[in-house]
Amino acid sequence: MQLCSKNAFHFKEQLGRIHSVQGICLGGLFVSLYVVLSLFNIRFSEILEFRLAFLALAAAAFYGGPLMGMTVGIAGDVISFFVTPQSAPFFPGFTLTYALMGFLFGMFLYHSRITLGRALVGGLTEFTLSCTLSTLWLHLMYGMDWQYLLTIRLMKNTIALGVYTILLYVFLNAFSKVLVAGRASAKPIRS
């Protein structure tokens, strides 16, 4: 399996897709999906919580590449902060994390067939960013001990890795079928 998408570095094509009417509309839909999914975090305990908003980043990256994934990560995080009830102040480090996550998702998902291996790479991407950058941001925000935070987050993210991999695989396969069906049913407008 080739890790990077063949089209991942075609940034000019991606910019064209983002600036098209369809790209703007779908980008807005992905941001909206991100905000809605951020409302439905599934909390099992203080340390175990499944967040679903990353699925919107994966869909945006799959459709529009690294640039759209990054854009949706930035816009989605900022808008969801102001829309959803928060107990903490806004911290731009998390926005950077989601921008990076969207970009990395685009590097291996853009115009690629969704396999269990690609879903695992997506789960590992979320795992790595959550264990490193998100842990650093929590350390900086609350002054909690780095080793304590890392230990708790490693346990939580190890459990979540399998769940996120399966969610990515199922969600992106369903999304790719919707895209194919949408393209097949689209008829050219005659003038």
Number of C-alpha atoms within 10 A of each C-alpha: 6 8 11 17 18 14 18 24 16 12 14 10 14 21 15 12 19 21 13 12 11 11 19 14 13 17 25 16 15 26 27 18 20 26 24 18 17 21 15 12 13 12 11 9 7 7 13 16 15 18 16 21 24 24 21 28 32 31 28 33 31 27 25 27 33 32 26 30 32 27 22 30 31 22 21 27 25 18 14 20 18 11 13 12 9 10 6 9 8 13 14 12 16 20 19 17 22 27 25 20 26 32 26 26 32 32 24 26 32 27 18 19 14 20 16 14 13 22 26 18 19 26 25 18 18 23 20 16 16 22 21 14 15 20 22 19 17 17 17 14 13 9 10 13 11 13 11 12 17 18 12 14 20 18 13 19 23 14 15 18 20 15 13 24 21 15 16 26 20 15 17 22 16 12 15 18 11 12 13 10 11 11 10 9 9 8 8 6 5 4 3
